Amino acid sequence: MTNRIRPARRDTRRLPVLELATRPRPWLRALGLTAVVLAGAWLGLLIVGNVRAPVGPVNTTMALRPSLTGGTKINISPLGALTLDSHVAPVRLDVNVDQLDPLRSQALVDHPERISGLQDEVARDVEHGTLDLAVRSCAAVLAGATALGLAVYRSPRRALAAGGLALTLLAASGASAYATWNPKSVLEPKFSGLLTSAPAVVGNARSIVTDFDVYQKELARLVTNVTKLYDVTSTLPAYQPDPSTIRVLHVSDIHLNPASWKIIASLVEQYKVNVIVDSGDTMDHGIAAENGFLDPIQDLGVPYVWVRGNHDSRTTQRYLERMKNVHVLDDGRAQTVAGLRFAGIGDPQFTPDRSVAAGGDAAEQLAGDRLASALRDQRAAGTPVDVAIAHEPSAARETDGGVPLVLCGHLHHEGDEMLPYGTRLRMEGSTGGSGLRAVERSYPAPIEASILYFDRDSRRLQAWDAIKLGGLGETTAEVSRHLADENRPKGAPSTGTPSPSSTRSSAPPP
């Protein structure tokens, strides 16, 4: 008998599926917590981490900002920024210079002997400001990280842990900044914006530090001289022409020099000016950040006729158009202001914009042709223009024969020229002393302006006073009277040469 071996029966029951237990990932949790800590700390510093602190005669805003390299950045809007490699840490100290305090500044001007203690005062102010900033920053990172941790984890314990870590991180950053602090960084600053000219302005920083006693004396003398310059302009001899004359103050090329506004206001008051004409380049880069510089125009108390220069942008023009006392002239548009009919055209070129190729003299002459055409149209309509205005002399010359007088600027020096067809071209110097460009020469550029006297009936130029003030650090002031050729006594020299009857007033430098 044969034994059969039966095959084993297969168990068809489903075996349980084995699963691996999920292992915790601590590195992922740590990464998430780090992100919450950093984001919360940054938000806290951004929202409540600023401290307003006076430093000497200026008001500043101090803040700590995340950074890969550290250092200190001093923002002086709209001129630019100054960067110092003061420390190595994951935070950067930002100092924004908001404004010059008028009371503290005037105290320095009135009592220049106080400048000798200005260094200690600034050091104390900076120390107090940074201490306040440290306390505020600690509170800011703690509050920011804790609030964000609570929003993300919904756990008070983990939220407090995030706040504690943020505070620890800030303390470690402070220790790193303290350990790597480099007080000599002030000797090698990095400039940006308009402040790229600062090394030429302040001289060698190392010399200033090593010879600070000499620098203090020179700084005191500089402040004193600027004050005396203002005093000179406020006591310039005010001529008394016939009451029927219209007095026009011609200024040009202010180039963002804030000292110009006080000088202009003084001339308006002393000469009883009826209207101011600005032939352009009031700004330097034409950016929106510079617009606040124009606000004092509203307080001058007289109409302000303006044309765009090659350093003035359309943004500048639109800002001025919103001011009630400003008359912006462009494209040959004419307006009657203070009894005189003016027409002008803005400069066709905006040279700070390097993305656009400059049109050169051809563009200026084309703009002058458009202005000349507008002048002919005004004459044909029975409303002839008394004074034309352009920024560039090459554009102004195209109006020859179409108007008795054309005003311009651009070249930063005063000039007078009779054009072949009878139009007088009056070119104004820089009322801003060439702005920061004043330091590029061996001697500072002077501040220049003119008072033009017009007969109220004929609306023709009768005479003008050329005013020249010493530039930065100088206090000379000169006023010379010139008569138009048609009013010049027989046998007297033409306006191209100094007249014996010219009146000059000069204040010698100290």
VEXRO-636321 format. One record per residue (C-alpha): residue in one letter; x, y, z. Coordinates in Angstrom, 1 decimal. Example, Ala and Ser with C-alpha at 12.3 -4.5 7.8 and 13.67 -1.06 7.14 Angstrom:
BEGIN
   rest        X        Y        Z
      a     12.3     -4.5      7.8
      s     13.7     -1.1      7.1
***
This chain:
BEGIN
   rest        X        Y        Z
      m      0.0      0.0      0.0
      t      1.4      3.2     -1.1
      n      1.4      6.2      1.4
      r      0.5      9.5     -0.3
      i      1.9     12.6      1.1
      r     -0.7     15.3      0.8
      p      0.5     18.8      0.1
      a      0.2     21.2      3.0
      r     -2.9     23.4      2.8
      r     -2.1     27.0      2.1
      d     -3.3     29.3      4.8
      t     -5.3     31.8      2.9
      r     -5.8     34.1      5.9
      r     -4.4     37.6      5.4
      l     -1.4     38.3      7.4
      p     -1.2     41.6      9.3
      v      0.8     44.4      7.6
      l      3.7     45.4      9.6
      e      4.4     49.2      9.7
      l      7.4     51.0     11.0
      a      6.8     53.5     13.8
      t      7.2     57.2     12.8
      r     10.4     58.4     14.3
      p     10.6     62.0     15.7
      r     12.7     64.4     13.6
      p     14.2     66.9     16.1
      w     16.2     68.7     13.5
      l     13.0     69.6     11.7
      r     11.5     71.0     14.9
      a     14.7     72.9     15.6
      l     14.7     74.4     12.1
      g     11.1     75.5     12.4
      l     11.8     77.0     15.8
      t     14.8     78.8     14.4
      a     12.7     80.3     11.6
      v     10.1     81.5     14.1
      v     12.7     83.0     16.4
      l     14.5     84.8     13.5
      a     11.3     86.0     11.9
      g      9.7     87.2     15.2
      a     12.9     89.0     16.2
      w     13.2     90.7     12.9
      l      9.5     91.8     13.0
      g      9.9     93.1     16.5
      l     13.0     95.1     15.6
      l     11.2     96.5     12.5
      i      8.0     97.5     14.3
      v      9.1     98.7     17.8
      g     12.9     98.6     17.7
      n     13.5    102.2     16.7
      v     14.8    104.9     19.0
      r     14.8    108.6     18.4
      a     17.8    110.3     19.9
      p     19.4    113.7     19.6
      v     23.1    113.7     18.6
      g     24.6    117.1     18.9
      p     22.6    119.5     16.7
      v     20.8    116.8     14.8
      n     17.9    114.5     15.5
      t     18.4    110.9     14.6
      t     16.6    107.6     14.5
      m     18.6    104.5     15.6
      a     17.8    100.9     14.8
      l     19.3     97.4     14.7
      r     18.8     95.5     11.5
      p     19.7     91.9     10.5
      s     22.9     91.7      8.5
      l     25.4     89.2      7.3
      t     28.4     91.5      7.7
      g     27.4     93.9     10.5
      g     28.8     97.4     10.5
      t     27.2    100.8     10.9
      k     25.2    102.7      8.2
      i     24.5    106.4      8.6
      n     21.8    107.6      6.2
      i     21.8    111.3      5.5
      s     18.8    111.8      3.2
      p     18.8    113.0      0.4
      l     22.6    113.3      0.2
      g     23.4    109.6      0.5
      a     24.8    107.2      3.1
      l     28.0    106.6      5.1
      t     29.0    103.0      5.9
      l     31.6    102.1      8.6
      d     33.1     98.6      9.2
      s     32.6     99.1     12.9
      h     31.9     95.5     14.0
      v     31.3     92.0     12.8
      a     28.0     90.5     13.9
      p     24.7     89.4     12.5
      v     23.2     92.8     13.2
      r     23.8     96.3     11.7
      l     23.4     99.6     13.4
      d     21.4    102.0     11.2
      v     21.4    105.7     12.1
      n     19.1    107.9     10.1
      v     19.8    111.7     10.3
      d     16.2    113.1     10.3
      q     16.7    116.8     10.6
      l     18.9    119.6     11.9
      d     17.4    120.9     15.2
      p     17.0    124.7     14.7
      l     17.3    125.6     18.3
      r     20.5    123.6     19.0
      s     22.0    124.7     15.7
      q     21.3    128.3     16.3
      a     22.9    128.0     19.8
      l     26.1    126.8     18.1
      v     25.9    129.6     15.6
      d     25.3    132.3     18.3
      h     28.0    130.8     20.6
      p     30.7    129.2     18.4
      e     32.8    128.7     21.5
      r     30.5    125.8     22.4
      i     31.9    123.8     19.5
      s     35.0    123.0     21.6
      g     32.7    120.8     23.7
      l     30.7    119.4     20.8
      q     32.9    116.3     20.6
      d     32.1    115.3     24.2
      e     28.4    116.2     23.8
      v     28.1    114.0     20.7
      a     29.9    111.1     22.4
      r     27.5    111.3     25.4
      d     24.5    111.5     23.1
      v     25.6    108.5     21.1
      e     26.2    106.5     24.3
      h     22.8    107.3     25.7
      g     21.2    106.6     22.4
      t     22.8    103.2     22.0
      l     21.9    102.2     25.6
      d     18.3    103.1     25.0
      l     18.5    101.2     21.7
      a     19.8     98.1     23.4
      v     17.0     98.1     26.0
      r     14.4     98.7     23.3
      s     15.8     96.1     21.0
      c     15.8     93.4     23.8
      a     12.2     94.2     24.5
      a     11.4     94.2     20.7
      v     13.0     90.8     19.9
      l     11.4     89.2     23.1
      a      8.0     90.5     22.2
      g      8.2     89.7     18.5
      a      9.5     86.2     18.8
      t      7.1     85.3     21.7
      a      4.1     86.7     19.8
      l      4.9     84.8     16.6
      g      5.7     81.6     18.6
      l      2.3     81.8     20.2
      a      0.6     82.3     16.9
      v      2.4     79.4     15.3
      y      2.6     76.8     18.1
      r     -0.4     78.0     20.2
      s      1.6     76.9     23.3
      p      2.7     79.5     25.9
      r      5.6     77.3     26.8
      r      7.0     77.1     23.3
      a      6.2     80.7     22.7
      l      8.3     81.7     25.8
      a     11.1     79.4     24.5
      a     11.1     81.3     21.2
      g     11.3     84.6     23.0
      g     14.1     83.4     25.2
      l     16.1     82.1     22.3
      a     15.6     85.4     20.4
      l     16.9     87.3     23.5
      t     19.9     84.9     23.7
      l     20.6     85.4     20.0
      l     20.6     89.2     20.4
      a     22.8     89.0     23.5
      a     25.3     86.8     21.5
      s     25.2     89.3     18.6
      g     25.9     92.1     21.1
      a     28.9     90.2     22.5
      s     30.2     89.6     19.0
      a     29.9     93.3     18.2
      y     31.7     94.2     21.4
      a     34.5     91.7     20.8
      t     35.1     92.9     17.2
      w     34.5     96.6     17.7
      n     36.8     98.7     15.5
      p     37.0    102.3     16.6
      k     39.3    103.1     13.7
      s     36.6    102.3     11.1
      v     35.8    106.1     11.1
      l     39.1    106.6      9.4
      e     38.0    104.6      6.4
      p     34.4    105.4      5.7
      k     32.5    104.4      2.5
      f     30.4    107.0      0.9
      s     27.4    106.6     -1.5
      g     25.1    109.0     -3.3
      l     26.0    112.7     -3.2
      l     28.2    112.0     -0.3
      t     30.8    110.5     -2.7
      s     32.1    114.1     -2.7
      a     32.5    114.0      1.1
      p     36.2    113.2      1.2
      a     36.8    116.3     -0.7
      v     34.6    118.3      1.6
      v     35.9    117.0      5.0
      g     39.5    116.5      3.9
      n     41.7    113.6      5.2
      a     39.8    111.8      8.0
      r     43.1    110.7      9.6
      s     44.3    114.3      9.8
      i     41.0    115.3     11.4
      v     41.4    112.7     14.1
      t     45.0    113.2     14.8
      d     44.8    117.0     14.7
      f     41.4    117.4     16.3
      d     42.3    120.6     18.2
      v     43.1    122.3     14.9
      y     40.0    120.8     13.3
      q     37.8    122.2     16.1
      k     39.1    125.7     15.5
      e     38.6    125.5     11.8
      l     35.1    124.1     12.3
      a     34.3    127.0     14.7
      r     35.6    129.5     12.1
      l     33.6    127.8      9.3
      v     30.3    128.1     11.3
      t     31.1    131.7     12.3
      n     31.8    132.6      8.7
      v     28.6    131.1      7.4
      t     26.7    133.2     10.1
      k     28.6    136.3      9.0
      l     27.7    135.6      5.4
      y     24.0    135.6      6.4
      d     24.6    138.8      8.3
      v     26.2    140.4      5.2
      t     23.4    139.6      2.9
      s     20.8    141.0      5.4
      t     22.6    144.4      5.5
      l     23.4    144.8      1.8
      p     22.7    148.3      0.6
      a     19.2    148.4     -0.8
      y     19.0    150.8     -3.7
      q     16.0    153.1     -4.1
      p     15.0    153.2     -7.7
      d     11.9    154.9     -8.9
      p      8.8    153.5     -7.1
      s      7.3    152.6    -10.5
      t      9.9    149.9    -11.2
      i      9.2    146.2    -11.0
      r     12.0    144.4     -9.1
      v     12.8    140.9    -10.3
      l     15.3    138.6     -8.4
      h     17.0    136.2    -10.8
      v     18.5    133.1     -9.3
      s     19.8    129.9    -10.9
      d     21.6    126.6    -10.3
      i     20.9    126.4     -6.6
      h     21.9    122.7     -6.7
      l     20.4    121.6     -3.4
      n     22.2    124.1     -1.3
      p     19.9    124.8      1.7
      a     21.8    128.0      2.6
      s     20.4    129.6     -0.6
      w     16.9    129.9      0.8
      k     17.9    132.2      3.6
      i     19.9    134.3      1.3
      i     17.1    134.6     -1.2
      a     14.6    135.5      1.6
      s     17.0    138.2      2.7
      l     17.3    139.7     -0.8
      v     13.5    139.6     -1.2
      e     13.1    141.6      2.0
      q     15.9    144.1      1.4
      y     15.1    144.9     -2.2
      k     11.3    144.7     -1.9
      v     11.3    142.1     -4.7
      n      8.1    141.7     -6.7
      v      8.8    138.3     -8.3
      i     11.6    135.7     -8.3
      v     12.8    134.0    -11.6
      d     14.6    130.7    -11.2
      s     16.3    129.5    -14.5
      g     16.7    125.9    -13.3
      d     19.0    123.3    -11.8
      t     17.4    123.9     -8.4
      m     18.0    120.2     -7.6
      d     21.0    117.9     -8.1
      h     19.6    114.4     -9.0
      g     15.9    115.3     -9.4
      i     14.7    112.3     -7.3
      a     11.5    112.4     -5.1
      a     13.6    112.3     -1.9
      e     14.9    115.8     -2.8
      n     11.4    117.3     -3.1
      g     11.3    118.4      0.5
      f     14.2    120.8     -0.2
      l     11.7    122.9     -2.3
      d      9.3    123.6      0.5
      p     10.8    126.9      1.7
      i      9.7    128.4     -1.7
      q      6.2    128.6     -0.3
      d      7.4    130.9      2.5
      l      9.2    133.5      0.4
      g      6.1    135.6      0.1
      v      6.3    136.5     -3.6
      p      5.6    134.7     -6.9
      y      8.2    132.2     -8.1
      v      8.6    131.7    -11.8
      w     10.6    128.5    -12.6
      v     11.8    126.5    -15.6
      r     13.3    123.1    -15.5
      g     17.1    122.6    -15.7
      n     19.1    119.6    -16.8
      h     19.3    118.4    -13.1
      d     15.6    118.9    -12.5
      s     13.3    116.0    -13.3
      r      9.6    115.9    -14.3
      t      9.0    114.7    -10.7
      t     10.5    117.9     -9.5
      q      8.4    119.9    -11.9
      r      5.1    118.2    -10.8
      y      6.0    118.9     -7.2
      l      6.5    122.6     -7.8
      e      3.3    122.8     -9.9
      r      1.3    122.1     -6.7
      m      2.6    125.2     -4.9
      k      0.3    128.2     -5.1
      n      3.0    130.8     -5.5
      v      5.0    128.9     -8.2
      h      4.5    129.5    -11.9
      v      6.1    126.6    -13.9
      l      6.8    127.6    -17.5
      d      7.4    124.9    -20.2
      d      6.9    124.4    -23.9
      g      6.9    128.2    -24.5
      r      3.9    128.7    -22.2
      a      3.4    132.4    -21.2
      q      2.1    133.9    -18.0
      t      1.8    137.5    -16.7
      v      3.2    137.7    -13.2
      a      3.8    141.0    -11.2
      g      3.1    143.1    -14.3
      l      5.5    141.3    -16.6
      r      4.8    138.7    -19.2
      f      7.1    135.7    -19.0
      a      7.5    132.7    -21.3
      g      9.9    129.7    -20.8
      i     10.8    126.2    -21.7
      g     12.3    123.4    -19.6
      d     15.6    121.9    -20.5
      p     15.0    119.0    -22.9
      q     17.8    116.9    -21.3
      f     17.8    115.2    -17.8
      t     21.5    114.4    -17.4
      p     21.3    112.4    -14.1
      d     19.5    109.7    -16.1
      r     22.4    107.7    -17.6
      s     20.0    105.3    -19.5
      v     19.1    108.0    -22.0
      a     21.7    109.3    -24.5
      a     22.3    113.1    -24.1
      g     21.0    115.2    -27.0
      g     23.7    117.8    -26.7
      d     23.6    121.2    -28.3
      a     21.3    120.0    -31.0
      a     18.6    119.2    -28.5
      e     19.1    122.6    -26.8
      q     18.8    124.5    -30.0
      l     15.7    122.6    -31.0
      a     14.1    123.6    -27.6
      g     15.2    127.2    -28.2
      d     13.5    127.1    -31.6
      r     10.3    125.9    -30.0
      l     10.5    128.8    -27.5
      a     11.2    131.3    -30.3
      s      8.2    130.0    -32.2
      a      6.0    130.4    -29.1
      l      7.3    134.0    -28.8
      r      6.3    134.8    -32.4
      d      2.8    133.4    -31.8
      q      2.4    135.5    -28.7
      r      3.4    138.6    -30.6
      a      1.0    137.8    -33.4
      a     -1.8    137.4    -30.9
      g     -1.1    140.9    -29.5
      t      0.3    139.6    -26.2
      p      4.1    140.1    -26.6
      v      6.4    138.5    -24.1
      d      8.6    140.8    -22.0
      v     11.1    138.1    -20.6
      a     11.9    134.7    -22.0
      i     13.5    132.0    -19.8
      a     15.6    129.0    -20.6
      h     18.2    127.0    -18.7
      e     20.9    126.6    -21.3
      p     22.5    129.6    -23.0
      s     22.5    127.8    -26.3
      a     18.7    127.5    -26.1
      a     18.3    131.1    -25.0
      r     20.3    132.4    -28.0
      e     17.6    131.0    -30.4
      t     15.2    133.6    -29.1
      d     17.2    136.5    -30.5
      g     14.9    139.1    -32.1
      g     11.7    137.7    -30.6
      v     11.9    139.2    -27.1
      p     13.7    142.1    -25.4
      l     15.4    140.0    -22.7
      v     16.1    136.3    -22.2
      l     17.4    134.9    -18.9
      c     19.4    131.7    -18.5
      g     22.0    129.9    -16.2
      h     23.7    126.6    -16.4
      l     27.4    127.7    -16.7
      h     27.7    128.8    -13.0
      h     29.0    132.3    -13.8
      e     27.3    135.6    -14.5
      g     27.3    137.1    -17.9
      d     25.6    139.7    -20.1
      e     25.5    139.7    -23.9
      m     23.7    141.7    -26.6
      l     22.7    139.3    -29.4
      p     22.9    140.3    -33.0
      y     19.1    141.0    -33.5
      g     18.7    143.1    -30.3
      t     17.8    140.6    -27.6
      r     19.8    141.0    -24.3
      l     20.9    137.7    -22.8
      r     21.4    137.7    -19.0
      m     23.2    134.7    -17.7
      e     23.1    134.1    -13.9
      g     25.8    132.4    -11.9
      s     25.1    129.7     -9.3
      t     22.9    131.0     -6.4
      g     23.9    127.8     -4.6
      g     27.6    128.3     -5.0
      s     27.6    125.2     -7.3
      g     26.3    123.0     -4.4
      l     28.8    120.2     -3.5
      r     30.8    121.0     -6.6
      a     32.0    124.1     -4.9
      v     34.8    122.1     -3.3
      e     36.1    120.8     -6.6
      r     38.0    124.1     -7.3
      s     41.0    125.7     -5.6
      y     38.7    128.4     -4.3
      p     35.1    127.9     -3.3
      a     32.5    129.0     -6.0
      p     30.7    132.3     -5.2
      i     27.0    132.6     -4.6
      e     25.5    134.9     -7.3
      a     22.1    136.5     -7.9
      s     20.8    139.6     -9.6
      i     18.1    142.2     -9.0
      l     16.6    143.4    -12.3
      y     14.8    146.7    -12.5
      f     12.0    147.1    -15.1
      d     10.0    150.2    -16.0
      r      6.4    149.5    -15.1
      d      5.0    151.3    -18.2
      s      7.4    150.1    -20.9
      r      8.2    146.8    -19.2
      r     11.8    147.1    -20.4
      l     14.9    146.4    -18.3
      q     16.4    149.7    -16.9
      a     19.2    148.5    -14.7
      w     20.4    145.5    -12.6
      d     22.4    144.9     -9.5
      a     24.8    141.9     -9.7
      i     25.3    140.4     -6.3
      k     28.2    138.2     -5.5
      l     28.8    136.6     -2.1
      g     31.9    134.7     -1.0
      g     31.5    130.9     -1.1
      l     32.0    128.3      1.6
      g     34.1    129.8      4.5
      e     34.3    133.3      2.9
      t     32.3    136.4      3.9
      t     33.0    138.8      1.0
      a     29.9    140.5     -0.5
      e     29.9    142.6     -3.6
      v     27.0    144.5     -5.2
      s     27.6    146.3     -8.6
      r     25.0    148.5    -10.4
      h     24.7    148.2    -14.2
      l     22.6    150.3    -16.5
      a     21.1    149.1    -19.7
      d     22.8    150.6    -22.8
      e     19.7    152.7    -23.6
      n     19.8    154.3    -20.2
      r     23.6    154.8    -20.1
      p     24.9    158.4    -20.0
      k     26.5    159.4    -23.2
      g     30.2    158.5    -23.3
      a     29.9    155.9    -20.5
      p     31.4    152.5    -21.1
      s     29.1    149.6    -22.2
      t     27.8    147.0    -19.8
      g     30.5    144.6    -20.9
      t     33.1    146.4    -18.9
      p     33.0    147.7    -15.3
      s     31.3    151.0    -15.0
      p     32.8    153.8    -12.9
      s     29.4    154.4    -11.5
      s     29.0    150.8    -10.3
      t     28.4    150.6     -6.6
      r     30.4    147.9     -4.7
      s     30.0    146.8     -1.1
      s     32.5    144.4      0.4
      a     32.9    142.8      3.8
      p     36.5    141.6      4.2
      p     37.1    138.0      5.5
      p     38.1    137.6      9.1
***
